């Protein structure tokens, strides 16, 4: 069975590549990002019922900022 392909615009690919180190796998990075997003969405599923994608992203980024500042 052929693997599905996903298109990303060049800006997103450039941002992704900027986070990779020599020998890192782009597909492994994307896989990890998907798993991380799914885990976060599972944790906030009851809280964010009416949030847009952008509101959800802002909420998560702000929560991470606060957690980092507390350390």
N, CA, C and O atoms as CSV, one atom per row, in Angstrom:
chain,resi,resn,atom,element,x,y,z
A,1,UNK,N,N,0.851,-1.184,0.000
A,1,UNK,CA,C,0.000,0.000,0.000
A,1,UNK,C,C,0.892,1.241,0.000
A,1,UNK,O,O,1.782,1.359,0.843
A,2,UNK,N,N,0.669,2.158,-0.925
A,2,UNK,CA,C,1.507,3.375,-0.971
A,2,UNK,C,C,1.253,4.264,0.240
A,2,UNK,O,O,0.142,4.348,0.763
A,3,UNK,N,N,2.332,4.925,0.663
A,3,UNK,CA,C,2.227,5.854,1.788
A,3,UNK,C,C,1.568,7.143,1.324
A,3,UNK,O,O,1.821,7.599,0.209
A,4,UNK,N,N,0.718,7.741,2.170
A,4,UNK,CA,C,0.120,9.028,1.792
A,4,UNK,C,C,1.186,10.114,1.771
A,4,UNK,O,O,2.175,10.041,2.501
A,5,UNK,N,N,0.983,11.101,0.946
A,5,UNK,CA,C,1.890,12.244,0.920
A,5,UNK,C,C,1.143,13.467,1.424
A,5,UNK,O,O,-0.067,13.594,1.238
A,6,UNK,N,N,1.870,14.350,2.053
A,6,UNK,CA,C,1.287,15.559,2.601
A,6,UNK,C,C,2.047,16.748,2.040
A,6,UNK,O,O,3.277,16.737,1.980
A,7,UNK,N,N,1.325,17.754,1.639
A,7,UNK,CA,C,1.950,18.963,1.120
A,7,UNK,C,C,2.026,20.013,2.214
A,7,UNK,O,O,1.052,20.256,2.926
A,8,UNK,N,N,3.188,20.631,2.339
A,8,UNK,CA,C,3.375,21.740,3.260
A,8,UNK,C,C,3.951,22.892,2.468
A,8,UNK,O,O,4.765,22.698,1.566
A,9,UNK,N,N,3.517,24.105,2.815
A,9,UNK,CA,C,4.094,25.228,2.094
A,9,UNK,C,C,5.543,25.431,2.530
A,9,UNK,O,O,5.950,24.995,3.608
A,10,UNK,N,N,6.295,26.087,1.690
A,10,UNK,CA,C,7.740,26.203,1.879
A,10,UNK,C,C,8.104,26.895,3.183
A,10,UNK,O,O,9.088,26.528,3.825
A,11,UNK,N,N,7.323,27.889,3.583
A,11,UNK,CA,C,7.607,28.588,4.837
A,11,UNK,C,C,7.552,27.623,6.014
A,11,UNK,O,O,8.406,27.669,6.899
A,12,UNK,N,N,6.557,26.757,6.025
A,12,UNK,CA,C,6.435,25.780,7.102
A,12,UNK,C,C,7.596,24.790,7.064
A,12,UNK,O,O,8.153,24.448,8.107
A,13,UNK,N,N,7.959,24.333,5.877
A,13,UNK,CA,C,9.103,23.432,5.752
A,13,UNK,C,C,10.393,24.097,6.224
A,13,UNK,O,O,11.217,23.458,6.879
A,14,UNK,N,N,10.571,25.368,5.896
A,14,UNK,CA,C,11.759,26.103,6.338
A,14,UNK,C,C,11.799,26.198,7.859
A,14,UNK,O,O,12.854,26.016,8.466
A,15,UNK,N,N,10.665,26.479,8.468
A,15,UNK,CA,C,10.599,26.565,9.930
A,15,UNK,C,C,10.890,25.213,10.567
A,15,UNK,O,O,11.599,25.129,11.570
A,16,UNK,N,N,10.337,24.155,9.978
A,16,UNK,CA,C,10.592,22.808,10.474
A,16,UNK,C,C,12.076,22.485,10.359
A,16,UNK,O,O,12.687,22.028,11.325
A,17,UNK,N,N,12.659,22.720,9.186
A,17,UNK,CA,C,14.067,22.415,8.961
A,17,UNK,C,C,14.979,23.186,9.913
A,17,UNK,O,O,16.041,22.688,10.288
A,18,UNK,N,N,14.580,24.382,10.302
A,18,UNK,CA,C,15.382,25.172,11.236
A,18,UNK,C,C,15.453,24.511,12.611
A,18,UNK,O,O,16.349,24.818,13.398
A,19,UNK,N,N,14.526,23.615,12.906
A,19,UNK,CA,C,14.509,22.916,14.188
A,19,UNK,C,C,15.214,21.576,14.148
A,19,UNK,O,O,15.341,20.915,15.179
A,20,UNK,N,N,15.672,21.165,12.987
A,20,UNK,CA,C,16.342,19.878,12.854
A,20,UNK,C,C,17.843,20.035,13.012
A,20,UNK,O,O,18.425,21.044,12.614
A,21,UNK,N,N,18.454,19.029,13.595
A,21,UNK,CA,C,19.914,18.955,13.684
A,21,UNK,C,C,20.392,17.929,12.676
A,21,UNK,O,O,19.597,17.163,12.131
A,22,UNK,N,N,21.687,17.917,12.431
A,22,UNK,CA,C,22.269,16.973,11.488
A,22,UNK,C,C,21.851,15.558,11.878
A,22,UNK,O,O,22.006,15.153,13.030
A,23,UNK,N,N,21.324,14.815,10.919
A,23,UNK,CA,C,20.917,13.434,11.139
A,23,UNK,C,C,19.491,13.266,11.617
A,23,UNK,O,O,18.988,12.144,11.667
A,24,UNK,N,N,18.820,14.367,11.974
A,24,UNK,CA,C,17.418,14.268,12.391
A,24,UNK,C,C,16.543,13.921,11.196
A,24,UNK,O,O,16.842,14.292,10.061
A,25,UNK,N,N,15.486,13.222,11.460
A,25,UNK,CA,C,14.542,12.835,10.426
A,25,UNK,C,C,13.362,13.789,10.420
A,25,UNK,O,O,12.698,13.979,11.440
A,26,UNK,N,N,13.105,14.386,9.268
A,26,UNK,CA,C,11.954,15.281,9.141
A,26,UNK,C,C,10.656,14.527,9.451
A,26,UNK,O,O,9.799,15.043,10.168
A,27,UNK,N,N,10.511,13.330,8.925
A,27,UNK,CA,C,9.270,12.574,9.151
A,27,UNK,C,C,9.116,12.185,10.619
A,27,UNK,O,O,7.999,12.180,11.136
A,28,UNK,N,N,10.215,11.859,11.302
A,28,UNK,CA,C,10.136,11.545,12.727
A,28,UNK,C,C,9.729,12.780,13.518
A,28,UNK,O,O,8.954,12.685,14.470
A,29,UNK,N,N,10.253,13.945,13.122
A,29,UNK,CA,C,9.899,15.195,13.790
A,29,UNK,C,C,8.402,15.470,13.628
A,29,UNK,O,O,7.727,15.835,14.590
A,30,UNK,N,N,7.891,15.293,12.413
A,30,UNK,CA,C,6.466,15.524,12.139
A,30,UNK,C,C,5.622,14.521,12.918
A,30,UNK,O,O,4.592,14.885,13.486
A,31,UNK,N,N,6.050,13.266,12.948
A,31,UNK,CA,C,5.322,12.233,13.696
A,31,UNK,C,C,5.233,12.617,15.177
A,31,UNK,O,O,4.171,12.510,15.790
A,32,UNK,N,N,6.365,13.068,15.747
A,32,UNK,CA,C,6.376,13.480,17.146
A,32,UNK,C,C,5.464,14.684,17.375
A,32,UNK,O,O,4.767,14.755,18.387
A,33,UNK,N,N,5.471,15.624,16.437
A,33,UNK,CA,C,4.614,16.806,16.568
A,33,UNK,C,C,3.140,16.409,16.556
A,33,UNK,O,O,2.341,16.956,17.317
A,34,UNK,N,N,2.783,15.469,15.703
A,34,UNK,CA,C,1.396,15.002,15.644
A,34,UNK,C,C,1.013,14.323,16.957
A,34,UNK,O,O,-0.056,14.583,17.510
A,35,UNK,N,N,1.898,13.449,17.453
A,35,UNK,CA,C,1.610,12.772,18.724
A,35,UNK,C,C,1.470,13.770,19.870
A,35,UNK,O,O,0.605,13.620,20.732
A,36,UNK,N,N,2.338,14.803,19.870
A,36,UNK,CA,C,2.267,15.817,20.911
A,36,UNK,C,C,0.945,16.583,20.831
A,36,UNK,O,O,0.297,16.811,21.853
A,37,UNK,N,N,0.549,16.977,19.633
A,37,UNK,CA,C,-0.697,17.716,19.476
A,37,UNK,C,C,-1.885,16.874,19.903
A,37,UNK,O,O,-2.777,17.371,20.590
A,38,UNK,N,N,-1.912,15.611,19.510
A,38,UNK,CA,C,-3.011,14.738,19.899
A,38,UNK,C,C,-3.084,14.576,21.415
A,38,UNK,O,O,-4.177,14.557,21.980
A,39,UNK,N,N,-1.936,14.461,22.080
A,39,UNK,CA,C,-1.920,14.337,23.533
A,39,UNK,C,C,-2.447,15.607,24.197
A,39,UNK,O,O,-3.219,15.537,25.153
A,40,UNK,N,N,-2.026,16.771,23.686
A,40,UNK,CA,C,-2.486,18.037,24.256
A,40,UNK,C,C,-3.987,18.204,24.036
A,40,UNK,O,O,-4.709,18.602,24.951
A,41,UNK,N,N,-4.454,17.905,22.838
A,41,UNK,CA,C,-5.886,18.038,22.561
A,41,UNK,C,C,-6.714,17.116,23.445
A,41,UNK,O,O,-7.809,17.474,23.877
A,42,UNK,N,N,-6.186,15.930,23.709
A,42,UNK,CA,C,-6.888,15.003,24.600
A,42,UNK,C,C,-7.002,15.588,26.009
A,42,UNK,O,O,-8.028,15.442,26.672
A,43,UNK,N,N,-5.938,16.249,26.451
A,43,UNK,CA,C,-5.940,16.837,27.800
A,43,UNK,C,C,-6.921,18.006,27.928
A,43,UNK,O,O,-7.495,18.216,28.997
A,44,UNK,N,N,-7.115,18.760,26.856
A,44,UNK,CA,C,-7.967,19.953,26.959
A,44,UNK,C,C,-9.318,19.785,26.278
A,44,UNK,O,O,-10.042,20.764,26.099
A,45,UNK,N,N,-9.668,18.560,25.895
A,45,UNK,CA,C,-10.875,18.358,25.103
A,45,UNK,C,C,-12.142,18.906,25.761
A,45,UNK,O,O,-13.008,19.415,25.050
A,46,UNK,N,N,-12.288,18.827,27.067
A,46,UNK,CA,C,-13.493,19.334,27.717
A,46,UNK,C,C,-13.456,20.840,27.921
A,46,UNK,O,O,-14.496,21.472,28.103
A,47,UNK,N,N,-12.262,21.413,27.892
A,47,UNK,CA,C,-12.109,22.843,28.110
A,47,UNK,C,C,-12.336,23.658,26.850
A,47,UNK,O,O,-12.846,24.776,26.923
A,48,UNK,N,N,-11.971,23.126,25.709
A,48,UNK,CA,C,-11.889,23.935,24.492
A,48,UNK,C,C,-12.994,23.685,23.474
A,48,UNK,O,O,-12.786,23.927,22.285
A,49,UNK,N,N,-14.142,23.219,23.893
A,49,UNK,CA,C,-15.204,22.832,22.964
A,49,UNK,C,C,-15.555,23.906,21.939
A,49,UNK,O,O,-15.831,23.579,20.785
A,50,UNK,N,N,-15.552,25.162,22.325
A,50,UNK,CA,C,-15.977,26.226,21.418
A,50,UNK,C,C,-14.816,27.058,20.867
A,50,UNK,O,O,-15.046,28.093,20.242
A,51,UNK,N,N,-13.585,26.625,21.088
A,51,UNK,CA,C,-12.435,27.393,20.614
A,51,UNK,C,C,-12.185,27.133,19.132
A,51,UNK,O,O,-12.398,26.032,18.623
A,52,UNK,N,N,-11.728,28.180,18.464
A,52,UNK,CA,C,-11.259,28.005,17.086
A,52,UNK,C,C,-9.855,27.408,17.148
A,52,UNK,O,O,-9.258,27.337,18.222
A,53,UNK,N,N,-9.332,26.983,16.012
A,53,UNK,CA,C,-7.971,26.448,15.966
A,53,UNK,C,C,-6.967,27.483,16.475
A,53,UNK,O,O,-6.059,27.157,17.239
A,54,UNK,N,N,-7.139,28.726,16.046
A,54,UNK,CA,C,-6.219,29.787,16.461
A,54,UNK,C,C,-6.318,30.040,17.967
A,54,UNK,O,O,-5.294,30.197,18.632
A,55,UNK,N,N,-7.527,30.081,18.507
A,55,UNK,CA,C,-7.701,30.281,19.947
A,55,UNK,C,C,-7.082,29.129,20.737
A,55,UNK,O,O,-6.467,29.345,21.782
A,56,UNK,N,N,-7.246,27.915,20.238
A,56,UNK,CA,C,-6.670,26.736,20.889
A,56,UNK,C,C,-5.144,26.837,20.884
A,56,UNK,O,O,-4.498,26.566,21.897
A,57,UNK,N,N,-4.578,27.222,19.757
A,57,UNK,CA,C,-3.118,27.360,19.651
A,57,UNK,C,C,-2.621,28.423,20.627
A,57,UNK,O,O,-1.642,28.195,21.336
A,58,UNK,N,N,-3.280,29.576,20.673
A,58,UNK,CA,C,-2.877,30.651,21.589
A,58,UNK,C,C,-2.977,30.204,23.046
A,58,UNK,O,O,-2.107,30.522,23.856
A,59,UNK,N,N,-4.033,29.470,23.376
A,59,UNK,CA,C,-4.222,28.959,24.735
A,59,UNK,C,C,-3.068,28.044,25.127
A,59,UNK,O,O,-2.520,28.160,26.223
A,60,UNK,N,N,-2.704,27.135,24.229
A,60,UNK,CA,C,-1.640,26.169,24.515
A,60,UNK,C,C,-0.299,26.873,24.641
A,60,UNK,O,O,0.465,26.583,25.561
A,61,UNK,N,N,-0.001,27.792,23.732
A,61,UNK,CA,C,1.271,28.523,23.790
A,61,UNK,C,C,1.358,29.320,25.085
A,61,UNK,O,O,2.408,29.336,25.727
A,62,UNK,N,N,0.289,29.972,25.475
A,62,UNK,CA,C,0.286,30.745,26.720
A,62,UNK,C,C,0.479,29.830,27.927
A,62,UNK,O,O,1.208,30.185,28.852
A,63,UNK,N,N,-0.151,28.678,27.935
A,63,UNK,CA,C,0.013,27.731,29.044
A,63,UNK,C,C,1.461,27.255,29.141
A,63,UNK,O,O,1.995,27.115,30.241
A,64,UNK,N,N,2.088,27.009,28.011
A,64,UNK,CA,C,3.494,26.580,28.010
A,64,UNK,C,C,4.370,27.724,28.505
A,64,UNK,O,O,5.278,27.495,29.304
A,65,UNK,N,N,4.120,28.949,28.048
A,65,UNK,CA,C,4.907,30.100,28.514
A,65,UNK,C,C,4.831,30.227,30.039
A,65,UNK,O,O,5.846,30.409,30.710
A,66,UNK,N,N,3.614,30.127,30.569
A,66,UNK,CA,C,3.439,30.238,32.013
A,66,UNK,C,C,4.174,29.132,32.742
A,66,UNK,O,O,4.783,29.383,33.782
A,67,UNK,N,N,4.132,27.911,32.223
A,67,UNK,CA,C,4.820,26.794,32.859
A,67,UNK,C,C,6.327,27.000,32.844
A,67,UNK,O,O,7.005,26.681,33.821
A,68,UNK,N,N,6.859,27.529,31.749
A,68,UNK,CA,C,8.295,27.769,31.632
A,68,UNK,C,C,8.714,28.892,32.580
A,68,UNK,O,O,9.771,28.809,33.206
A,69,UNK,N,N,7.907,29.928,32.690
A,69,UNK,CA,C,8.230,31.040,33.565
A,69,UNK,C,C,8.208,30.621,35.036
A,69,UNK,O,O,8.953,31.173,35.846
A,70,UNK,N,N,7.361,29.650,35.387
A,70,UNK,CA,C,7.275,29.183,36.754
A,70,UNK,C,C,8.489,28.383,37.182
A,70,UNK,O,O,8.759,28.251,38.376
A,71,UNK,N,N,9.226,27.846,36.217
A,71,UNK,CA,C,10.415,27.033,36.551
A,71,UNK,C,C,11.605,27.865,36.831
A,71,UNK,O,O,12.675,27.334,37.125
